[in-house]
Amino acid sequence: MFEKLSVMEQKYEEISSRLSEPDVISDNKLYTQLMREYKSMTPIIEKFREYKKADNSFNEARELLEAGGLDKDFKEMVQSEFEQSKEELERLTGELKILLLPKDPNDDKNVIIEIRGGAGGEEASLFANSLYRMYTMYAEAKGWKQEILNANETELGGFKEICFSIEGEGAYSRLKYESGVHRVQRVPETESQGRIHTSTVTVAVLVEADEVEFEINPADLKIDYFRASGAGGQHINKTESAVRITHLPTNVVVECQDERSQHKNKDKAMKILRSRLYEAAQEEHDAKIASERKMQVGTGDRSERIRTYNYPQGRLTDHRIGLTIYRLEDILNGNLDEVFDALATADQAAKLANQEA
């Protein structure tokens, strides 16, 4: 590991020098590529340099102790430095192992999130709206941009389904563990007798794939235009602005009617379709490396019940990692970092265990 880190540090210093060369600065594509590489290596190299500093202190203290002839006070000080450096080396070694784990190539990409009401009728639709609000408040706190791509509203203000994009650095790395079934236990807004109901909502988090990454053959598409419809919507049935795109080889169907413009709806529908097909290709690839798939916390199985939101107890439970937090209102207001940090840590621990097995 440390030999690999030494080679990486040398490369890091070479890239640092190249970034100041005029011919690199004038080549925007090369400069961007080198800067991205430099930025991804920086946390690893900084941690490695911390390790080397602690290693020097450890070796100096050990040599002094082995040489002997120290007075009592100085020996105690050197012994303390030795123990402290030893602990520091163990901690830094663990952190370096995590930093050297293969990085998910999608981590820095934008995402498309699809939320659909499941079991529970109108109550499930209302909770779909609660989850949409939770994710968009989290995005807002991060300074990320969000845009609704398609929505199917209910009369009471819920969503049968809503599809939206979140754009921001590291969006996928934080939100990728959200795919699955989210269960809510609460007294429904539609229920007057105070009985607790259980409803479910399905969330899918897709990588936003661009045209360069995932090209679709226009001959594989069937595109239909129709009049928009929905609960309480304006401009309904006046123009054929809604778009339905069917990908014939896979029979994946995407509809978009959120915009008044047929062209904008088509663009949004293509964005969703591209991301769904990209995800399907990824799942096919992951199936070939099933052992790696097993070690993941759960980043794709939409049928897996991943979390329960219990309103009467103010409790959130993530079933994959046994995490329970009694700050439900705070979390539903978008304060999700504690949950996401715990999921990322569990995923890293599983990958480390798999790597060392």
C-alpha positions as CSV (number, residue, x, y, z in Angstrom):
1,M,0.0,0.0,0.0
2,F,2.7,2.5,1.0
3,E,4.7,1.8,-2.2
4,K,1.6,2.6,-4.2
5,L,1.2,5.8,-2.2
6,S,4.8,6.8,-2.9
7,V,4.2,6.4,-6.6
8,M,1.0,8.3,-6.4
9,E,2.7,11.2,-4.6
10,Q,5.3,11.4,-7.3
11,K,2.6,11.6,-9.9
12,Y,0.7,14.2,-7.9
13,E,3.8,16.4,-7.8
14,E,4.2,16.0,-11.6
15,I,0.6,17.0,-12.2
16,S,1.0,20.0,-9.9
17,S,4.0,21.2,-12.0
18,R,2.2,20.6,-15.3
19,L,-0.8,22.7,-14.2
20,S,1.4,25.8,-14.2
21,E,2.8,25.2,-17.7
22,P,1.5,27.6,-20.4
23,D,0.8,24.9,-23.0
24,V,-1.4,23.0,-20.4
25,I,-3.2,26.2,-19.3
26,S,-4.0,27.1,-22.9
27,D,-5.5,23.6,-23.6
28,N,-8.8,23.8,-21.7
29,K,-9.6,20.1,-22.2
30,L,-6.2,18.9,-20.9
31,Y,-6.2,21.4,-18.0
32,T,-9.6,20.3,-16.9
33,Q,-8.6,16.6,-17.0
34,L,-5.4,17.2,-15.0
35,M,-7.2,19.4,-12.5
36,R,-9.9,16.8,-12.0
37,E,-7.1,14.1,-11.4
38,Y,-5.2,16.5,-9.1
39,K,-8.3,17.2,-7.1
40,S,-9.2,13.6,-6.7
41,M,-5.7,12.7,-5.5
42,T,-5.4,15.6,-3.0
43,P,-7.1,14.1,0.0
44,I,-5.1,10.9,-0.3
45,I,-1.8,12.7,-0.6
46,E,-2.5,15.0,2.3
47,K,-3.4,12.0,4.4
48,F,-0.2,10.1,3.3
49,R,1.9,13.1,4.3
50,E,0.3,13.1,7.7
51,Y,1.1,9.5,7.9
52,K,4.8,10.1,7.0
53,K,5.1,12.8,9.6
54,A,3.6,10.5,12.3
55,D,5.9,7.7,11.1
56,N,9.0,10.0,11.5
57,S,7.9,10.9,15.1
58,F,7.3,7.2,15.9
59,N,10.8,6.1,14.6
60,E,12.6,8.9,16.4
61,A,10.9,8.1,19.7
62,R,11.6,4.3,19.2
63,E,15.3,4.9,18.5
64,L,15.7,7.1,21.6
65,L,14.0,4.4,23.8
66,E,16.1,1.6,22.3
67,A,19.3,3.6,22.8
68,G,18.6,4.0,26.5
69,G,20.5,6.3,28.9
70,L,17.6,8.7,29.3
71,D,16.7,10.4,32.6
72,K,13.3,9.6,34.0
73,D,11.4,12.7,33.0
74,F,12.8,12.7,29.4
75,K,12.1,9.0,29.0
76,E,8.4,9.5,30.1
77,M,8.1,12.3,27.5
78,V,9.6,10.1,24.8
79,Q,7.5,7.1,25.8
80,S,4.4,9.3,25.6
81,E,5.4,10.5,22.1
82,F,6.0,6.9,21.0
83,E,2.5,5.7,22.2
84,Q,0.8,8.8,20.7
85,S,2.6,8.3,17.3
86,K,1.7,4.6,17.3
87,E,-2.0,5.3,17.8
88,E,-1.8,8.0,15.1
89,L,-0.2,5.6,12.6
90,E,-3.0,3.0,13.2
91,R,-5.7,5.6,12.7
92,L,-4.1,7.1,9.6
93,T,-3.5,3.6,8.1
94,G,-7.2,2.9,8.4
95,E,-8.1,6.2,6.8
96,L,-5.7,5.6,4.0
97,K,-7.2,2.2,3.3
98,I,-10.7,3.8,3.0
99,L,-9.4,6.6,0.7
100,L,-7.7,4.0,-1.6
101,L,-10.9,2.0,-2.1
102,P,-12.0,2.1,-5.7
103,K,-14.2,5.2,-6.2
104,D,-17.6,4.9,-7.7
105,P,-17.2,6.6,-11.1
106,N,-20.7,8.1,-10.8
107,D,-20.1,9.8,-7.4
108,D,-19.6,13.3,-8.8
109,K,-22.5,13.1,-11.3
110,N,-26.0,14.6,-11.1
111,V,-29.0,12.5,-10.3
112,I,-32.6,12.0,-11.4
113,I,-34.9,10.9,-8.6
114,E,-38.2,9.1,-9.2
115,I,-40.7,8.9,-6.3
116,R,-43.9,6.9,-6.6
117,G,-46.7,6.3,-4.2
118,G,-47.0,2.6,-3.4
119,A,-49.4,0.8,-0.9
120,G,-51.7,3.2,0.9
121,G,-53.6,5.2,-1.8
122,E,-53.8,8.9,-1.1
123,E,-51.7,8.7,2.1
124,A,-48.9,7.2,0.0
125,S,-49.2,10.0,-2.5
126,L,-49.0,12.6,0.3
127,F,-45.9,10.9,1.8
128,A,-44.4,11.0,-1.7
129,N,-44.7,14.7,-1.5
130,S,-43.1,14.7,2.0
131,L,-40.1,12.8,0.6
132,Y,-39.8,15.2,-2.4
133,R,-39.8,18.1,0.0
134,M,-37.1,16.4,2.1
135,Y,-34.8,15.8,-0.8
136,T,-35.2,19.2,-2.3
137,M,-34.6,20.9,1.1
138,Y,-31.4,18.8,1.4
139,A,-30.4,19.9,-2.1
140,E,-31.1,23.6,-1.3
141,A,-28.9,23.4,1.9
142,K,-26.1,22.0,-0.3
143,G,-26.5,24.7,-2.9
144,W,-27.6,22.3,-5.5
145,K,-30.1,23.0,-8.3
146,Q,-33.3,21.0,-8.6
147,E,-35.8,20.8,-11.5
148,I,-39.1,18.9,-11.8
149,L,-39.1,16.8,-14.9
150,N,-42.5,15.2,-14.6
151,A,-45.2,15.1,-12.0
152,N,-48.6,13.5,-11.6
153,E,-50.4,15.3,-8.7
154,T,-53.4,14.2,-6.8
155,E,-56.4,16.4,-5.7
156,L,-55.1,16.6,-2.1
157,G,-51.6,17.8,-3.1
158,G,-49.8,14.5,-3.1
159,F,-47.9,12.9,-6.0
160,K,-48.8,9.6,-7.6
161,E,-45.3,10.0,-9.0
162,I,-42.8,12.8,-9.4
163,C,-39.5,12.8,-11.3
164,F,-36.9,15.5,-10.7
165,S,-33.3,16.2,-11.3
166,I,-30.7,17.4,-8.7
167,E,-27.5,19.0,-10.1
168,G,-24.5,19.5,-7.9
169,E,-21.0,18.3,-7.1
170,G,-21.2,14.9,-5.4
171,A,-25.0,14.6,-5.7
172,Y,-24.9,10.9,-6.6
173,S,-22.4,10.1,-3.8
174,R,-24.8,11.3,-1.2
175,L,-28.2,10.3,-2.6
176,K,-27.3,6.9,-4.2
177,Y,-28.3,4.9,-1.1
178,E,-31.9,6.1,-1.3
179,S,-33.3,3.7,-3.9
180,G,-35.8,1.3,-2.4
181,V,-39.1,1.1,-0.5
182,H,-39.7,3.8,2.2
183,R,-42.4,2.9,4.7
184,V,-44.3,5.5,6.7
185,Q,-46.3,4.9,9.9
186,R,-48.6,7.8,10.8
187,V,-52.1,9.0,11.3
188,P,-53.1,10.0,7.8
189,E,-54.2,13.5,6.9
190,T,-57.2,11.9,5.3
191,E,-58.1,9.9,8.5
192,S,-60.2,11.6,11.2
193,Q,-60.3,8.7,13.7
194,G,-56.6,8.9,14.7
195,R,-55.6,5.4,13.6
196,I,-52.0,4.8,12.6
197,H,-51.7,3.6,9.0
198,T,-48.7,2.1,7.2
199,S,-48.1,3.2,3.6
200,T,-45.2,2.8,1.3
201,V,-43.4,4.9,-1.3
202,T,-40.8,3.7,-3.8
203,V,-37.7,5.8,-4.6
204,A,-35.3,5.3,-7.5
205,V,-32.1,7.3,-7.8
206,L,-30.7,7.3,-11.3
207,V,-27.4,8.7,-12.6
208,E,-28.0,11.5,-15.0
209,A,-26.4,10.2,-18.1
210,D,-25.5,12.7,-20.9
211,E,-25.6,12.0,-24.6
212,V,-21.8,11.4,-24.9
213,E,-22.0,8.7,-22.2
214,F,-25.1,6.9,-23.4
215,E,-26.1,7.3,-27.0
216,I,-29.6,6.3,-28.1
217,N,-30.4,5.3,-31.7
218,P,-33.4,7.5,-32.9
219,A,-34.6,4.5,-34.9
220,D,-35.2,2.7,-31.6
221,L,-37.7,5.3,-30.4
222,K,-41.5,5.6,-30.9
223,I,-42.6,9.2,-29.9
224,D,-46.3,10.1,-29.3
225,Y,-47.7,13.5,-28.6
226,F,-50.9,13.9,-26.6
227,R,-52.8,16.4,-24.5
228,A,-51.7,16.9,-20.9
229,S,-54.0,15.8,-18.0
230,G,-53.7,15.9,-14.2
231,A,-55.3,17.0,-11.0
232,G,-56.1,20.7,-11.1
233,G,-53.6,21.5,-13.8
234,Q,-53.9,24.5,-16.0
235,H,-53.6,24.5,-19.8
236,I,-55.0,21.0,-19.8
237,N,-56.4,19.5,-23.1
238,K,-55.6,22.7,-25.0
239,T,-52.5,21.6,-26.9
240,E,-50.8,18.3,-27.6
241,S,-47.7,19.3,-25.6
242,A,-47.3,16.1,-23.6
243,V,-44.8,13.6,-24.9
244,R,-44.6,9.8,-24.5
245,I,-41.3,8.1,-25.7
246,T,-41.1,4.3,-26.0
247,H,-37.7,2.7,-26.4
248,L,-38.6,-0.2,-28.6
249,P,-35.7,-2.7,-27.8
250,T,-36.4,-2.6,-24.1
251,N,-40.1,-1.4,-24.0
252,V,-39.1,1.3,-21.5
253,V,-41.8,4.1,-21.6
254,V,-41.3,7.7,-20.4
255,E,-44.0,10.3,-20.3
256,C,-43.5,14.1,-19.7
257,Q,-46.2,16.7,-19.5
258,D,-44.9,19.2,-17.0
259,E,-44.0,21.9,-19.5
260,R,-46.3,23.8,-21.9
261,S,-43.8,23.4,-24.7
262,Q,-43.7,20.1,-26.6
263,H,-40.0,20.6,-27.3
264,K,-39.2,21.0,-23.6
265,N,-41.2,18.0,-22.6
266,K,-39.4,15.9,-25.2
267,D,-36.0,17.1,-23.9
268,K,-37.0,16.2,-20.4
269,A,-38.4,12.8,-21.4
270,M,-35.2,12.0,-23.3
271,K,-33.1,12.9,-20.2
272,I,-35.2,10.5,-18.0
273,L,-35.1,7.7,-20.7
274,R,-31.3,8.0,-21.1
275,S,-30.8,7.7,-17.3
276,R,-33.1,4.7,-17.0
277,L,-31.4,2.9,-19.8
278,Y,-28.0,3.8,-18.4
279,E,-29.1,2.3,-15.0
280,A,-30.3,-0.9,-16.7
281,A,-26.9,-1.3,-18.4
282,Q,-25.2,-0.7,-15.1
283,E,-27.3,-3.3,-13.3
284,E,-26.5,-5.8,-16.0
285,H,-22.8,-5.1,-15.5
286,D,-23.2,-5.4,-11.7
287,A,-24.9,-8.8,-12.0
288,K,-21.7,-10.1,-13.6
289,I,-19.8,-9.1,-10.5
290,A,-22.3,-10.3,-7.9
291,S,-19.8,-10.7,-5.1
292,E,-19.2,-6.9,-5.2
293,R,-22.9,-6.3,-5.4
294,K,-23.5,-8.3,-2.2
295,M,-21.2,-6.1,-0.2
296,Q,-23.0,-2.9,-1.0
297,V,-25.4,-1.3,1.5
298,G,-28.0,-1.3,-1.2
299,T,-27.9,1.2,-4.0
300,G,-30.3,-0.2,-6.5
301,D,-32.9,-2.7,-5.4
302,R,-36.2,-0.9,-5.5
303,S,-38.1,-3.8,-4.0
304,E,-36.0,-3.7,-0.8
305,R,-37.6,-2.1,2.2
306,I,-34.9,0.2,3.3
307,R,-36.4,2.6,5.8
308,T,-39.3,3.3,8.2
309,Y,-40.5,6.8,9.2
310,N,-42.6,6.5,12.4
311,Y,-44.4,9.8,13.1
312,P,-45.9,8.9,16.5
313,Q,-42.4,8.0,17.9
314,G,-40.6,10.7,15.9
315,R,-38.3,7.9,14.7
316,L,-36.4,7.1,11.6
317,T,-35.0,3.5,11.2
318,D,-32.7,2.5,8.4
319,H,-33.1,-1.3,8.2
320,R,-30.0,-2.0,6.2
321,I,-27.6,-0.8,8.8
322,G,-29.7,-0.9,12.0
323,L,-29.6,2.9,12.4
324,T,-32.3,4.5,14.5
325,I,-32.6,8.3,15.0
326,Y,-35.3,10.1,17.1
327,R,-35.3,13.3,15.1
328,L,-37.8,12.6,12.4
329,E,-39.0,16.1,11.9
330,D,-35.5,17.4,11.6
331,I,-34.7,14.8,9.0
332,L,-37.9,15.4,7.0
333,N,-36.7,19.1,6.9
334,G,-33.7,18.0,4.9
335,N,-31.1,17.4,7.6
336,L,-30.0,14.1,6.2
337,D,-26.2,14.2,6.6
338,E,-26.2,12.0,9.7
339,V,-28.1,9.3,7.8
340,F,-26.0,9.6,4.6
341,D,-22.7,9.6,6.6
342,A,-23.7,6.4,8.4
343,L,-24.7,4.6,5.2
344,A,-21.4,5.7,3.5
345,T,-19.4,4.5,6.5
346,A,-21.2,1.1,6.5
347,D,-20.6,0.7,2.8
348,Q,-16.9,1.5,3.1
349,A,-16.5,-1.0,6.0
350,A,-18.2,-3.7,3.9
351,K,-15.9,-3.0,1.0
352,L,-12.8,-3.0,3.2
353,A,-13.9,-6.4,4.7
354,N,-14.4,-7.8,1.3
355,Q,-11.1,-6.5,0.1
356,E,-9.2,-8.0,3.0
357,A,-11.0,-11.4,2.9
